[in-house]
Amino acid sequence: MVAQAVADPVGYATGFGYSGTYWDYVLEIARERGGLAGLVNLDIAKDVIVDILKEAGFKGYRFDGALEWILQTLQMIRELA
């Protein structure tokens, strides 16, 4: 499942039933605002993400998958900004 989520971040975004997923909300906010610039700081360094995941207890393939998923998702959001 981790590999599948990394391969398809949008398809594995947390869902809220009929109202959509986190990704749907990101897209909606970006459309309403004309982008996401100035709304969130997307300049988080990879090392910071690594430290957060380690502190949260991620290890092995779950650590690798979570890191890759987060990095991909951040890039997707940067492209909307």
N, C-alpha and C positions, 0 to 999 in steps of 0.2 A: 504494500500500500504506500509506503514511503516513496519508492521509486515512481509510482504512478502519480503521486501528488507533485513530485518534482517535475515530472514530464508535462503536467497539466495543472498549473497553479489556479487557473480560473475554474476549471472543472472541480477542483477540490477545495474551493473557498467555502467557508462555513455558510450553510443555508439557513434561512428563516422562513421556510415554507413558502407560501404564496407571495410573500413580499420580496423574495430574492435572496441574494448572498451579499457578503461583505463587498465583493468585487462589483456587484450591481450598484451598491450604494456609493462606492468610490466613483464609478462612472457617472452616476446621477449628480453627485456633488461637482465633479469636474465640468459637466455640461452646464449646470446652473451658474457656476462661477466663471466660466470661460477658461478653465484650467485650474490647477491646484497651487500655482505659485503663491508663496506667502502664507499658505494655510498650514503647512507642516514642514518641518525641517527634515529633508531627505539626505542630508550630508552625514549620515551616521557611518562611521568607519567599520570596515569588516572586523577589525580587532575588537571593537566594542560589542558587536553582535556575538562574536566567539566567546567573549567573557560572560555575557548574559546567559548564553546557552549552557556554558560550563557550570555557572553558578546555579542554574535551574536543574542540573543533573543530567543533561543530555550526554550520551556516550555512543560510540560506535556508529552504526549506520543511521540511527535516529539523529545523532548530532550532525552527521554529514548531510542527511536529507533536509533537516530543519534549516541548516545554514544555507544550503543551495536554494531552498524554497524562499526563504526570506530575501536573499540577494536578488533572485529573479523577480519577486514581487515588488521590491523597492525599485528595480529598473523599470518595471511596467508602470509604476506610479510616476516615476520621474518623466517618462515619456508623455504623460498627461499634463504635467505641470507647465 
